[in-house]
Amino acid sequence: MNQMRIFSVKLNDGHLMPTLGFGTSAPNKVSKSLAEEAIKMAIDIGYRHIDSAHLYMNEEEVGRAIQKKIESGTVKREDIFCTSKLWSTYLRPELVQTGLEMTLKKLQLNYVDLYLIHFPGGLKPGKELMPMDTQGNVIFDRVDICATWEILEKCKDAGLVKSIGVSNFNRRQIEKILNKPGLKYKPVCNQVECHPYLNQSKLLEFCKSKDIVLTAFAALGSDAEKDWVTKNKPPLLEDPVIKAIAEKHMRSPAQVALRYQLQRGVVVLAKSFNEKRMKENFQVFDFQLTPEDMKKLDGLNRNIRYLEDLQEGEGHPDYPFNDDY
């Protein structure tokens, strides 16, 4: 039986998306070759949903790992669900396809299964990931996100992507696309930070009402070693409530945090380059949290963002996190 079909969700365009994905972002000090080895290992363990992005600067390694596993006969291309993201310096309509084609070349793929607008706010186009002025301020770019979306729809029609969606969008920004005159394809998902300390319940409810899947990144809290992670936040997996639930089920706190999302109907990304933890994170389909467990986990919400700064900062006119959701 095709593993994709066992634990997958059907997107609003008919494609299937595995509900557990493998995240590939890593702190700068992690060598690129380690990322490649980890992705090969993840595929061997059983992960079929691989989440990448131009911003992570490791698309070549992701591509090589996938190619090697296809060449060895471990998987076929259609077994892998590969996501990548359009970075903010490519949001102008005339740059969208350039950004996508660059990603496809690096990944050595003819198409990606899912392509997301990484962030709703544009940055000055150019080679720099984070264009700065002489004072060290990020240089913003005002872009009509609906015009960007129209090009993504064309890329989908051209077969360069199977599905299109968004990331880090709030309700208002999603509605802007949904209300666009002549909309051809709705976003299939919105990938956002989501964990028991930031459970995104209002955004989840809204997305479900529009048949948009919510995908959770930083589902285990986040790695404080990453440059963009806000420091001095409480470590999620050391929360006594999560630890007590984990003990009761004879599971790890990480497994509880991942299972929590799956039971809420959220697609969840697990990120670890440690083989033991990667295997552990994959073992989340063979146990069930009780309604009481779920209620306790819901009660942990305190609107803590591990990635509140993100790359573009609060000064951006399209910064998404000033809204309630």
C-alpha positions in Angstrom: 0.0 0.0 0.0 1.3 3.5 -0.9 2.5 5.1 2.3 1.4 8.5 1.1 -2.2 7.3 1.2 -2.1 6.0 4.7 -1.3 9.3 6.6 -2.2 12.0 4.1 -4.7 14.8 3.9 -6.5 15.7 0.7 -5.8 19.3 -0.3 -8.5 21.5 -1.8 -7.1 20.9 -5.3 -7.3 17.1 -5.0 -3.6 16.4 -4.3 -2.5 14.4 -1.3 -0.1 15.8 1.3 1.5 13.6 4.0 0.4 14.8 7.4 3.9 14.4 8.9 6.8 16.2 7.2 10.5 16.5 7.6 11.8 20.1 8.1 15.2 21.0 6.7 16.0 24.4 8.1 19.1 24.4 10.3 21.4 26.8 12.1 24.2 28.2 10.0 26.8 26.2 11.9 25.3 22.9 10.7 27.2 21.8 7.7 25.3 21.4 4.4 26.6 17.8 4.0 24.9 16.9 7.3 21.6 18.2 5.9 22.0 16.0 2.9 22.8 12.9 5.0 19.8 13.7 7.3 17.4 13.9 4.4 18.6 10.6 3.0 18.2 9.1 6.5 14.7 10.6 6.8 13.6 9.0 3.5 15.0 5.7 4.8 13.0 6.0 8.0 9.8 6.6 6.0 9.4 10.4 5.8 7.9 11.3 2.4 7.1 14.9 2.9 10.3 17.1 2.7 10.0 20.8 3.5 12.6 23.1 2.1 13.0 26.8 1.1 15.2 29.1 -0.9 15.9 30.9 2.4 17.4 27.8 4.0 20.2 27.8 1.5 20.3 24.0 1.2 18.1 23.2 -1.8 21.0 21.7 -3.6 21.5 19.2 -0.7 17.8 18.5 -0.5 17.8 17.8 -4.2 20.9 15.6 -4.1 19.4 13.5 -1.2 16.1 13.0 -3.1 17.9 12.1 -6.4 20.1 9.6 -4.6 17.2 7.9 -3.0 15.3 7.8 -6.4 18.4 6.4 -8.1 18.9 3.7 -5.5 15.3 2.6 -6.0 14.3 3.4 -2.4 11.5 5.8 -3.7 10.0 7.0 -6.9 9.6 10.7 -7.6 5.8 10.4 -7.1 6.4 9.0 -3.6 8.1 12.2 -2.4 6.1 15.3 -1.5 8.6 18.2 -1.8 7.7 21.7 -0.6 9.7 24.8 -1.3 9.0 28.5 -0.8 9.2 31.7 -2.8 11.4 34.2 -0.9 10.5 37.8 -0.3 13.0 39.2 -2.9 11.0 37.4 -5.7 7.5 38.5 -4.9 7.2 41.0 -7.8 5.1 39.2 -10.5 7.9 39.4 -13.1 10.3 37.6 -10.7 8.1 34.8 -9.4 8.8 32.2 -12.2 12.5 33.1 -12.0 12.5 32.3 -8.3 10.7 29.0 -8.9 12.9 27.9 -11.8 16.0 28.6 -9.7 14.5 26.4 -7.0 13.7 23.6 -9.4 17.2 23.7 -10.8 18.8 23.4 -7.4 16.4 20.6 -6.4 17.0 18.8 -9.7 13.2 18.4 -10.1 10.8 19.1 -12.9 8.1 20.2 -10.4 7.6 20.8 -6.7 4.6 19.3 -5.0 3.9 22.5 -3.1 5.2 26.0 -3.5 4.5 28.6 -0.8 4.8 32.4 -0.6 7.3 32.3 2.3 6.2 35.6 3.8 3.5 38.2 2.9 5.9 41.1 2.8 8.3 41.9 -0.1 11.9 42.8 0.1 14.0 44.7 -2.4 14.8 42.4 -5.3 18.5 41.3 -5.8 21.0 38.7 -4.8 20.9 39.5 -1.1 18.5 37.4 1.0 18.2 40.3 3.4 18.9 43.6 1.5 20.1 46.3 3.9 20.6 50.0 3.6 23.8 51.7 4.9 22.2 52.0 8.3 21.7 48.3 8.5 17.9 48.5 8.0 16.1 45.9 5.9 14.9 47.4 2.6 11.2 46.7 2.0 9.4 46.3 -1.3 5.7 47.0 -1.6 4.1 44.2 -3.7 0.5 43.4 -4.6 0.3 39.9 -3.3 -2.7 39.2 -5.5 -0.5 39.8 -8.6 2.1 37.5 -7.2 -0.6 34.9 -6.7 -1.7 35.1 -10.3 1.7 34.1 -11.5 1.8 31.2 -9.1 -1.6 30.1 -10.6 0.1 30.2 -14.0 3.1 28.2 -12.7 0.6 25.6 -11.5 -1.1 25.5 -14.9 2.3 25.1 -16.5 3.0 22.0 -14.4 6.0 23.5 -12.5 4.1 23.1 -9.2 1.3 20.7 -8.2 -0.1 22.9 -5.5 0.3 26.5 -4.3 -0.1 28.0 -0.8 1.1 30.6 1.6 3.2 30.8 4.8 3.1 33.2 7.7 -0.1 34.8 6.5 -2.7 36.1 8.8 -6.5 35.9 8.2 -6.7 39.2 6.5 -3.9 38.4 4.1 -5.5 35.0 3.2 -8.8 36.7 2.6 -7.2 39.2 0.3 -6.2 36.3 -2.0 -9.6 34.5 -1.5 -11.5 37.6 -2.5 -9.3 38.4 -5.5 -11.4 38.9 -8.7 -10.9 36.0 -11.1 -9.3 33.7 -8.5 -8.5 30.4 -10.1 -6.9 28.4 -7.2 -7.3 28.9 -3.5 -4.2 28.5 -1.3 -4.1 24.8 -0.3 -2.3 25.5 3.0 -0.9 28.2 5.3 2.3 27.2 7.0 2.8 28.9 10.3 4.5 28.6 13.7 2.3 26.4 15.8 2.8 24.5 19.0 1.1 24.2 22.4 2.4 27.7 23.5 1.0 29.2 20.3 -1.8 26.9 19.2 -3.2 29.2 16.6 -6.8 28.0 17.4 -8.5 31.0 15.7 -6.4 30.8 12.6 -6.9 27.0 12.4 -10.6 27.4 12.7 -10.6 30.0 9.9 -8.4 27.9 7.6 -10.6 24.9 8.2 -13.7 26.9 7.3 -12.0 27.8 3.9 -10.8 24.2 3.3 -7.2 25.4 3.7 -4.8 23.1 5.6 -2.8 24.6 8.5 0.8 23.3 8.5 2.8 23.7 11.7 6.5 24.6 11.8 8.5 25.0 15.1 6.0 22.4 16.4 8.6 21.3 19.0 9.5 24.9 20.0 12.6 26.0 18.2 16.3 25.8 18.2 17.7 28.8 20.0 21.0 28.4 18.0 19.2 29.6 14.8 20.0 33.2 14.1 16.4 34.2 13.7 15.0 32.5 16.8 14.0 34.9 19.6 16.1 34.2 22.7 15.1 33.6 26.3 11.8 31.8 25.6 10.8 28.9 27.8 11.7 25.5 26.2 8.5 23.9 25.1 9.5 20.3 25.6 10.4 20.9 29.2 6.9 22.0 30.1 5.7 19.9 33.0 2.2 19.3 31.5 3.7 17.9 28.3 6.2 15.8 30.2 3.5 14.4 32.4 1.3 13.4 29.4 4.4 11.9 27.7 5.1 9.8 30.8 1.6 8.6 31.0 1.7 7.3 27.4 5.3 6.2 27.7 6.3 8.5 24.9 8.7 11.5 24.5 7.5 15.1 25.0 8.3 15.6 21.2 6.0 12.8 20.2 3.2 14.3 22.4 3.7 17.8 20.7 3.5 16.2 17.2 0.6 14.0 18.0 -1.3 17.0 19.4 -1.2 18.7 16.0 -2.2 15.6 14.1 -5.3 15.1 16.2 -6.3 18.8 15.6 -6.1 18.2 11.8 -2.9 20.1 11.5 -0.1 18.9 9.1 3.1 18.9 11.2 6.8 19.3 10.4 9.3 17.6 12.6 12.9 18.8 12.4 15.9 16.9 13.8 19.1 15.8 12.2 19.7 13.2 15.0 18.8 9.7 13.8 17.3 8.5 17.1 15.1 11.6 17.4 14.1 11.4 13.7 12.9 7.8 14.2 11.2 8.8 17.4 9.4 11.7 15.8 8.1 9.3 13.1 6.4 7.1 15.6 3.4 9.2 16.2 0.7 7.3 14.4 0.4 4.4 16.8 -1.0 6.1 19.9 -3.8 8.5 20.7 -4.1 11.4 23.1 -7.3 11.4 25.2 -9.7 14.4 25.0 -8.5 15.3 28.5 -4.9 15.3 27.3 -5.9 17.5 24.4 -7.7 19.9 26.7 -4.7 20.2 28.9 -2.4 20.9 25.9 -4.9 23.5 24.6 -4.7 25.2 28.0 -0.9 25.8 27.6 -1.5 28.5 24.9 0.3 31.7 25.9 0.9 33.3 22.5 4.7 32.7 22.7 6.4 33.0 19.3 9.8 31.6 18.9 10.1 33.3 15.6 8.4 36.6 16.2 11.2 38.7 14.7 11.4 36.7 11.5 13.6 38.2 8.8 11.5 41.2 7.9 10.8 42.8 11.2 7.7 44.4 12.6 8.4 47.6 10.6 7.2 46.0 7.4 3.8 47.3 6.2 2.8 43.7 5.5 4.1 42.3 8.8 1.5 39.6 9.6 1.7 39.3 13.4 0.2 42.5 14.6 -3.3 41.2 13.9 -5.0 38.9 16.4 -4.8 36.0 13.9 
